[in-house]
């Protein structure tokens, strides 16, 4: 529908016509050029001039065309089908899929139908495979609410068994759905005889040679008087090894018990443990009688050598503090009798070494060659020349034969390499003084000072404890001995050794953390994947200058259970590599990645595991009560598969599904119309041609 409006009063059109008439009269009223021509010719040219100029004047009034456009929005019907495993356990999926397809086809003839499938995630469309490992009803309703809440939503048909194991309870969520929700109750609500492992609580990480516990929740229904055996086994490449078993007597129909099993973490790597219950007969399902879990056992043990010039109370204090961490193996030795290899240790503590009488050159050379982190503890007789030659973090000049200074600790407020507790920060200035060599101390360029010396009541800038990299190796220096007094004071003052042990633990932990210098590395976001999650690997390749490159082709071979191999080629990113290996069967895997640079072949080995996701098998009774509450809340109704054929008639008779008409008003300037241009061209062109032909020009 169109009409025309003006930015000025419409009666201005009369003025436009008069203006056009005036121009025509001025030109043709006393025109003598065409006296020999018929009068009709002059009248015709005058009319053309009058119409052309009148139209031009009218266009100056900015006329606008107004359009009224009507759009029709058909109602949307959303079909959402649960495709999780629990749905398929209680029905003929082939017959039901045909019913669902017939419903979709019949509704599509009248309405705009949008199809969703959901389980662990929400997908537009999708096959009715019924293989998803989890169910999230809240996610699909949120998707419908967000996308169609403001549109002409006619109805929502939600087909599920009401069992959800991800997301929140949809009955208590505020969805912006302004349409009836018809729920289709799938599954069986009957409580039948069943024994199941309901939940298993365990740590995902344990440390080698530690003990860890597994808490198992066992449930049984309608099985009073039955007996079962709970077993825990380790599943590995060498087969299944039984670790624990115990009998459980089911003394009532609604049975529940929690059992705790403590295991030894005696093998490093990702370990697969199987918790199982023996069958009790006539169970609805035995799939939920077994559950596999994975525990990543880390070998984080540190071998620490305390190598001293002579016996000293510091050695006992440090050994006791370090062995408080279960993953530390501490050995005390003396330089004169030590015949081992310092390269076999993760950290070497040199107590008052090098010394004037024993420079320990052989040990220092081994430490330098093996690049072993080292902690130097100076004594009052430590030779300045030997200490300065051994490391470059702390320099001091002192005179031989002079007695040491008693120095207290003063914390550097800007230190932030690692975190110290507030208790330790407050206690450090109270610790008894250490005995430091007499002389001047200067921190080297690469040194980071943790504590400074306080001599008597004077705060000096002399470092007391420094850390950093010395010649490419993490190194620390404590410029004084007498640490045993700190540990003793800690116990006398606070009845524990926590503060002293914390200081030594943080210091040694910093020194033993080594940077990965391998030029080809592969990383995984985690060592344990769910069976429905893709396995993602990322790789980095460095050239000889440790610059990130990816010109070489990188490959990886993943070896799974029973020796099956999965070869892949990494995809290149901007300067690295990535690989999505997809989903893999449950089990333990190892991989070897290779990168051939042309000059050399670099390799990287690793391990990961894939765990089963079986939560759909542990709650088999459908929750139609939840579906009924949802339908009642949104004005729908709880239906069942047999009612699907009559659903289109129900929707039509309900009268809530109607198209919506939208009217849109738009305006357009008449000047933009092409036919106006051609009309003006025709009027003025015709007049010009007539004047030209009959000798007017």
N, C-alpha and C positions, 0 to 999 in steps of 0.2 A: 504494500500500500504506500503510495507516494503523494506528497503535496509540496507546495512551494511556499517559502517564507522569505521575507526581506529584513535586512538589518535596519531599514528606514520605513516610514509609513508607506502603505501600498498606494495611496493617492498620488505619491510622487511619480507614478507611471504616467499620469496625465501630463505632468510637466515634461517628462521624457518625450511623449508623443508630440507635444507642442514644440519642443526644441527641435525634433526631427522635421516637423512641418515647416518651421521657420527656416531651417537650412535649405530645404527643398524649394521653398518659395523664393528665397534669396537668389538661388541659382537659376531657376527656370521661369519665374514670373515674367521677367522682361527679356528673356533669352531670344535673340534674333538670329542665331546661327542656324536654327532649324525651321525658318519661316517657309521654306519650300517643301518641308516634309509634312506628313499628316499630323494633325493635332494629337492623335492618339499616341504617337511616338513620344512626344514631349510629356504627355501625361504619364506614360509608362515609365519613362526614366525618372520623372519626379517621384512617382510612387516608390520606385526602387531606392532612390536616395532617402526618402522619408522613412521607409522601413529600416534601412541599414543604420541610419543615425539614431533612430528611436531605440533600436535594439542595443546599440552601443551605449546609449545613455542609461538604458535599463540595467545593463550589466554593472554600471557604476553604483547601483543600489545594493550590490553584493547579494543577489538572490541565492537562496539555499534550498536544495531538495531534501526533504525529510522522508526517510525510509523506515518502515515498521516491518521488522523481520520476525517471524514466528518459528521457533525451533521446538522439535518434539523429542524428548528424552525418554526412551523406552525403559521400563523398569529392569533392574538387575536382580538376578537370582544367583546367589553364591552357593555352590556345592562344595563342601569340605569333607574329605574322606580320610579317616585314620588308616595309615598303612603300616602300623607297628606290628611286631611279631605276635603280641598277645591277641590281636583281633583274629588272626588266622587259625589260632588253636582251637576255636570253638565253632567253626562254620565251614561250609563248602565254599571256598573262595571263588572257584570258577563260576558257580551258579550265581553267587552274589554279585560278582563283577558284571555279569550279563544284566542283572536287574538294575544296577547302578548306571550302566551305559544306556539302557532303555529309558530310564528316568531323565537322563541328560538330554537324550535326543527328543523326547516329547516336550520337555520344557523349552528347548531351543527353538521350537516352532513358534512359540508365542512370546518368549522373553529373551533378553540378553543374558546368557548363562556364563558365569565365570567359575572355573573349576580349579580347586585346590586339593593337593594331597599334603598330609602332614604326619610327622613322627618326631624325630629329633630336630628337624627343621621344616620350614614351610616352603612348598614349591607350587608354582603356578602350573597346573596340569600334572603330569607325571603318571607313571604306570601304577596299577594296583598290584604291587609286588608283595606287600605285607612282609617286609624284611627289615624295617627300621628297628634299631636296638633301643630306642627311647621314645617316649611320647610327651609332647608339650602342647596341651590343649590351649593354654593361655596364649601361646605364641600365635596360633592361627586366628584366634578371636581378636587379638591385638592387630594383626595384619588387616583383617576385614574392617575393623573399626577405623584404622588409620586411612585406608584407601577408599572405602565406600561409605564412611560415616556421613559425609556431606553430599553424597550423590543420591539418586533415586533408587535406593535399595529396597527391593520389594520383599525379599525373604532370604533367610539363611538356613540351609539344610546341613546340619553337622552330624556326621555318622561316625560313632566311636563307641568303645565299651566303657568309657568314663574313667579308665585307669590312666593316671598321669604320673610320671616319675621325674619330670623336669618342669621348671616354672612354678608359679604360684597357683593356688586354688582359684579357678576361673569364676567360681560362684561369688567370690568376694572382690572381684575386680570391676572397675567402673568403665565399661566399654561404651563408646559413642555409637551404638548400633540402634537405629530408629526403625526397626523392622522386626517382625516376628522371627524367632529362632526355633526351627523344628529340629529336634534331636532324634537321631535314629539309634536306638539302643542295640548294640551288638554284644556278643558274648553271652555268658551264662552267669547269673547271680547266685546260683546254688552253691552252698558250701559243702564240698565233698571231701572225702578222706584224702589227706595229703600231708606229707612230711617235707619240710623245706628248710634250707639255710636262708634265713631272712636277711641278715646283714653280717658283714665281716668288717671289723675295724682293725686297722694295722698301720704302721708307719711305712711310708713309701721308701724311706732311706734308713739303712742301718750301717753300723761300722763293723769292720772285720774284727772277729774275736769278741764282740759284744753279744749280749743277749737281747732279744726283742720279743714282745708279746703279740699274740693275735687273739682278738676277742670275737667269738662266734655266737651269734644269736640264732638259736634253733627254735622252730615253731612247728606245731602239728595240730591238725583239726580232725575231729571225729576218729581219733586213733588211740583212745584210752586202752591201756593194758599192753600195748605193743612195746617192743624193745628195738633199739638201733645202736649202731656203733659209730662214733665220731672218729674219723681218721684224718691225719695231716701227713702229707707226703711231699717230697721234693721231686719235681719232674725236670730231668736234665737229659743231656745227650747220652748219658750212660743208662738211661731207663728211669724207673720210678723207685724211690727209696722211701720206706715208711719211717716217719720221725716220731709219731705220737698216735695213740689210739685210746679211747675210753668208751665205756658203755653208758647209754642213757635210757632210762626207763620213763615211758610216757604214762603219767598217772591220771590224766584227765583229757577230756575231748578238746578243750581249748587250752592247749599246752604251749608254754614258752619257757625257755631257759637260756642263760648266757654262760658259756664256758670260755675260760682263758687258757691259752696254750703258749708256753714260753719256749722259744727255739734259740739255738746257737747260730750266730752268723759266722759260720766257719769256712765259707767259700766266697771269694770276691766276685763282683759282677752282678748282673740282674738275675735273680733267682726266682724260679716259678714254683709256687707251692699250691698244692691241691687239697682243699678241704672237702670231705665227702661224708655222707651218711648212708648206711646200708638200707636197702628197701624194707618196707614194712608190709608190702602186699596190698593190692587193690588201690593203689594210689592213682589220683587223677593224672599226675605227671611225675616222672622221676628226673626230669631235666634239672629241677631246682634242688636236687639232693646233692649237687656238687657245685663247687665254685673254685675257680683258679684265681690266685692273686700273685702279684709280682712285687718283689722287694729288691731295691738296688743296694747291694752290699758294697760299701766303699772301703777300699784299702787306703786309709789316710794315715797310716803309721809313719812316724818320723824317727829315723835313727839319729840320735844325738850323742856326740862324743865330748866328754869333759876331759880335756887333756891339760895336765897341770905340771908345773915345775916341781912341786912338792906337796905333801898333804896339807890341807887347809880347811877350816870350817865352812868356807864358802861352797866347797864342792858338795858337801852333804846338804846344805840348804838348797842349792840349785837342783840337785838330783831329786830331792823330795818335792820341790815345786813343780818340776817338769814331769815327774811320774804321776802327779795328780791328774794329768791328762792321760786318759787310757790309751791314746793312740801314740804315745811317745815311748820309744825304747831308749833308755839312757844308759850309757856306759862310762865309767870313770877309769882313767888310765894316767900313768905318769910318764913323762917324756923319756926317762932313762930306760924304762922297761917296755915301752910301747913298740911293737913290731908289726902292727896292722897297717891297713891302707886307709888313709883318710878319705880317699875317693869313694869308699863304701858308705859314707855317712851323708845325711841330708844337712847336718849342721855340726860344725866343730867349734867348741868354746875353748879358747886358749887362755888359761888362767896363769897370769904373770909369766907369759911366754910371748916373744923371745925374752930370755933372761941373760944377764951378764955372763954367767957361767955356762949357759947352754943356749945358744942362739937359735936352735931348732931349724936350721937351714933346710934340712931334708924334708921336714914336715911342711914348711912354708912353700917349698918348691912343688910338692905334691898338691897342696891346696890350690896353688896358682894354676897348675896344669889341669886339674880336675874341675876347676871353677866351683869349689864348694863354699857355700856361705860360711862366714867366720865371724865369731864374736870375741873380741879381745878384751880381757880384764887386766888392767894394769895394777902393779903393786908399787910400793914406795921405792923399790930398787930397780924398777923396769928401766932398761937402757933407752934413752931417747933416740939414739941412732938406729937401733934395731927396730923399734916400734915404727919410726917414720919410714924405714925402708920396707916394712911389711905391708903398710897400707897408706893411703893418702887422704883419709878423712880427718885425722887429728894430728897436728904437729905440736911438739912441745920441746922445750930446751931446758935441761936441768943439769946439775952438777953431780958427778958420781960421788957416792958416799954420804950425801946429805939425807937427812931424815925427811919423811913425808909430811904432808899437811893434812889436818883433819878438815874435811870439806862436807858441808851439808848440801842437800838437793834443792834446787829452785826450778820450778816448772816454767817452760817457755810457753807463754799464753797463746802464741800463734801456731803452735805445733798442731797438725791435723792429718798426719799420715795414717794414724789409726786412733781409735776411740779409747779413752781412759774414763773410767767411772768417776762420778763426783766424789765418792768416798776416797778413792785413791788420790785424786787431785788435792783433797784437803789433808790427806795423811802424809804425802811426800815431804813437805817441809818439816814435819815432826820426826821423821826417821833419824836415828843416830848418824853422826858423821862417818863417812868413809875415809880411808887412808889413801891419799893420792900422792904421786911423786911431786917433789918440790920443783917448781919451775913455771914457765909461762906456756899457756895452752892457746892454740889457734886452730879454729875449724877450717878444714880445707874447702875448696870451691864447691865440691859436690856433696858436702856434709849437711845434714839436717839435724839441728840440735834439739834434743828432747828436754834435757835438764842442764842447768848451769850450776857452777860452784858458788857456794856461799862460805866464805872463810871467816869464822867467828861471827861478827855482826855485819860484815861487809859483803854486799852483793856484788860479785864480780861478773865479768863477761866471759870468764873461762868456761869452756864446755865441760860437762861432767859425763853426759851420755849423748853420743851422736850415732846416726845411722845414715846409710846412703849406698851408692854404688862405688866401689873401689876397684878400678881396673876391670870393669864389666861384671863384677860379682857383688851381690848384696852383702854388706859388711856393717858391723856395729862395733863401737868402742865404748867401754865403761872405764873412765879414767880414775879408778880407785877400787880397792878391795875392802872387804868387811861386809859383804852383803848378808852374811849370816845374822848380823845384828838387826838388819831390817826385818828379817823374817821373825826373829825372836821378839822384837818390839811389837810387831803386828799381832802376835798371839797374846802377849802380856797386856796390850792396850784394848784389844777388841775380841779376845778369846777365839781367834781364828787366824788362818794364814791367807785369807782370800785376797787381800790387797797386794801383798807381795807376789803371790802366785799369779795374779792377774797381770802385774807389770811384766814379769818374766815370760808369761804365756804370750802376751801381745807382742813383746819384743822378738821372741823366737819365731812366732808365726809370720811376722813381717819378713824376717830374714829368710825363711824357708820357702816363701812363695816365689816361684820362678816364672819368668816370662817365657811363653812358648816361642821358641826360635825356629821351629820347623817352617820350611818354605812352602810346604803344601799341607793344608789343614782342611779337615771336614768337620762341620759342626751340625748338631741336631738341636731343635728347640727343647727336646726332652729325650730321655732314654727309654721311656715307656709310652707307647701309643695304644689308644683304643682300637679295636678291630674295625670300627666304622670310620676312623679318621685316616686321612692320607699321611704317608710317611714323607716328611720333607727333609731334604739334606741340602746344606749350603757348603760351598768350598771356596777357598782362597789360595791363590798361587802367587808367590813372590819371586822376583828375580834376584840376582846376586847382590843387588843394592837394596834389597828389601822394599822394592816398589811393587805395588799390586798390579798384576798383569793377567790377561786371560787369552793370549794368542794360542797357547797349546790346547789340544783336545784333552778333556778330562773324562775318565770313565770310572764306573764303580760296579762291582759285582757283589750282590747281596746273597748270602748263603743262608737258607732257612732250615727248618726241621727236615730230617732225613736227607740232608745234603743237597736239596734242590737249589739251583742257582738262578738268580734274576739279574741279568746284565742290563746296564743302563748307560746312557751317555749324558753327561751334564749339559744343561743349557747355559749359554753365556748371558750374563747380565752386563751392565755398563763396564765393570772392571772385575767381576768375580764370576762365580758359577752357582747354579741352583738346579735342583731336581725335585720333582714331585713324583715319587715312586708309586703313588696310588695306595689303595688299601691292600694289606697283606694278611694271610691266615695267622691265627693265633700261634705264638711260639717264640723261641729265642732265635735271634738272628745275629750274624756277624757280617761285616762288610770290609772290602778292600778297595780303596780308591787309588787310581793311578793318573799321573799327568806326565806326558812325555814332552820335554822341552826341546828335544833334538840332541842336546848335549848330554842329558841325563834323564833318568826315569825316576820320578819321585812317587812314593807310596804313603798311604795313611790307612791304618787299620782301626776298626772300632766295633762296638756292639750296641744292640738295642733289642727291645722285646715288644711284642704285640699281645695285649691282654684281651680276653673275651669280655664283651658287654652283655650281660645276661639279666639285667634288671626286669626285662619284660616277662621273664619266666617265674618271677617270685610272687607276683600278685595276680592270680588267675581269675578271681571272682569279679565280674563286671560291676561297676558302680553306676547303676541306673538312677539312683537317688540324686546324684550330682546332675545328671542330664535333665531330670524332671525339674529341678530347681532352676536350671538355666532357661528351660522352655517357659516355665511359669513367669519368670522374671521379665522376659521379653515378649510375652503374649503369644507364644507358640504352643507346641504340644509334643509330648514324648511319643514317638512312633517306633515301629519295629520293622525289620526287613519285609515282612508280609504286607505292610501298609504302603510300600513305595509306589505300587501301581496306582493307588488312589490319591497320591499326593498332588498331582497337577490339578485334579478336580477340586481338591480341598483349597488349594491356593486361589483358584479362580472364584470359588464361592465365598471365600473370605472377604473379598472386595477391597483388600489393602494393597493389591498390586495394580497400580494404574500408571499410565504415562504422565509425564509432567511437561506442560507447555511453557516455554520461555519466550518472551517478547523483547526484542532488542531494537531500540530506536537509534538510528544513525543519520547523520547529515553529510551533505556533499555540496560543494560550491558548484553553481551552474557553469561557471567559467571553465571548470575542468571537463565539461562534456564536449566531446569531439564534434558532435553534430552542430553545436553552436558555431564553432569555427568555420565549418564548411558552409553553414547557412549565410554567415556574414560574407564569406568569400564569394558565394554565388550571387548575393545581392549586389555587392560592389563590382564584381567581375562582369555581371550582365550589363550593369549601367555603363561601365567603362567600354565594353565591346560595342554597345550601341552608339555611344558618342564617337568612338573611333571609326566605326564603319560609315557613319553618316557625316563624317567630316567635322566632328566637334573638337578634335585634337589635331 
